[in-house]
Amino acid sequence: MRADVLTGLKWTSVALAAALSLSAPLAAIADEKNPKAVYEQMELFADVLSIVQDQYVEEVDTPSLIENALNGALHSLDPHSSYVAPVKFTEQREAVRREYGGLGIEIQSVGGLVRVNHAIEDGPAYEAGIRGGDMITAVDGTDIRGKTLDDAVSGMRGLKGEAVTVTVLSPGETSRDVVVVRDTVRGRAIRHRVEQGVGYIQIETFNNDKLTDDTTRALADLNTRMGKLDKLIIDLRGNRGGLLTESVNISGLFLDGGEVLSARGRDASDNERYNAPAGELYPDTKIVVLMSPGSASAAEIVAGALQDRGRGVVLGRRSFGKGSVQSVIPLGPEDGALRLTTQRYYTPSGQSIQGRGIMPDLLVSSLKDTGEIRKRFREDSLRNFLINPDETNYEEQYEDIVYPDETFPDDEDFQLRKAVEVLKTSQYERLLDAQDARF
């Protein structure tokens, strides 16, 4: 099996015959240790399918019927195991990296003008000299001032390799025409800034194989701008995960070797451990990780590793709890693939993420107090979710949650403000000490 894959996904290759044994859940009476019984049930399935094809009141779509039958069996195991039809399988492989064609810029409409918020480094627009803060007034000679953003953008899109001329107005300069050759570019996965004297990075997705490089550059920039990067917030709220390799590498930026996570299967031979390289970039930097119920998979791996290793404080709400690994098993060129849960993720202290998530060191709500904990959609909300072997209570306690008071402005970020406060006070050390007692 390969490790350089999507968090929660592994690509592997097995014989189709081995995968077909999954038809066994279709009949509870089939003994998995009795191949004859299993194949008898498969014959029963074929008989039922034949009768449906011949006698159902309307003509049936047989491939769709079989796909639904397979998924019905697999979903009875857990919500993440499924059969992927050939067309969908091809689409998923192509969409696994958030790639799109264009100039490599993020724009917004400001007073009828198109403003460049960010030019992706090494992207075609950046290479042509366009930077954040520039205004684009025309595309291929067509004035776009006053047009909707969609209309303005449509002229910038095109085939890879084709050139487009954009008229650019930079602050303090006269307008100029810039020729940009369109290319396939990858959306940035990280944003950074200095927030109230504290370094801040927001990782939007781990589904980008340049994430670690981009994060390293962002940290270096913060270190330069601040003089010393002594306090850092890593915002993983709403991050749904992505590449396992990137979660391990991002964790490794802040760890001096040692375990980041382990993945454990049914048999000991299926177990794997992932370690950080020796040497961390900013060993003296205080770190707060922001989490939310929407933080899942790779985001939970990073938060769990830094928390368990005493390298940072986690603040926010309990995360989603996606702690299982799905192996993607191709079934043949015309047969699609099987997505099957084969392992669980564990943090360095041996805690399973599955169905539980990461519990923050400091529970902080983004919303004001209503007198009770709002129901959040998490892994354990899913039908047939994979049970965590650890059955101890892992629910948030209402009295432990810090809420913004009634006077706190609705348009401000209370969790971010608390993160800054923790980093600037002795509360940070107290929370780290509490981690030692916990683990």
Summary of the structure (lengths in Angstrom):
residues: 439
radius of gyration: 25.5
end to end distance: 31.5
largest distance: 80.6
contacts: 1351
relative contact order: 0.11
helix: 30%
strand: 26%
